[in-house]
């Protein structure tokens, strides 16, 4: 496995140090890491598109659509981590990620509601 890294929560995690499950073969482990990398690679474009909608002229429907796309991208990463048993011994970390996502989406929705007025 190579030394690609995933930056999460202000820390770097080397894919070579992650193992989806002790019983998983190396090929499956590599495939799981590749799946995570694929999901993570969608975050930057989704975030870029969302940020662009915040510049004037703001169109509320575009902001909502792109915010939803960011939510989907982040949710896909978290679900991929869970389904491939990453952090299986640290369910608290997954819970923190899910709560952070929920909190940030609430803030974005509040912002969108304030722009409508």
C-alpha positions, 0 to 999 in steps of 0.5 A: 500500500502507498503512503497517500494521506487523508487530511481529517479534523486537522490531522493526517491519516496515512492510508498505509496505517488504516485497515478496514478490518483485520480479516480483510485481505490486502487486495480488499484493503487497497480497494477500500482505501481507493474507495475512500480516496474516490469519495474524498476527491469529490469534496473539493469540487463540491466545496468550490461550487458551493463557495462560488454561489456565495459571491454576488449576485447570490441566487438562493436556489443555487446556494441551496443546491450546492450546499446539498451537494456538499452535504451529499459528498461529506455524507458519502465519505462518512458512509464509506468509512463506516461501511469499510469498517474504518474506525470500527474501534472508534465509533465516537469519531464517526459520531463526531463526524456525523454531528459536525456535518449535521451542525454545519448543514443547520448553519448553512440552512440558517444562512440560506434562510437569512439570505431569502429575507 
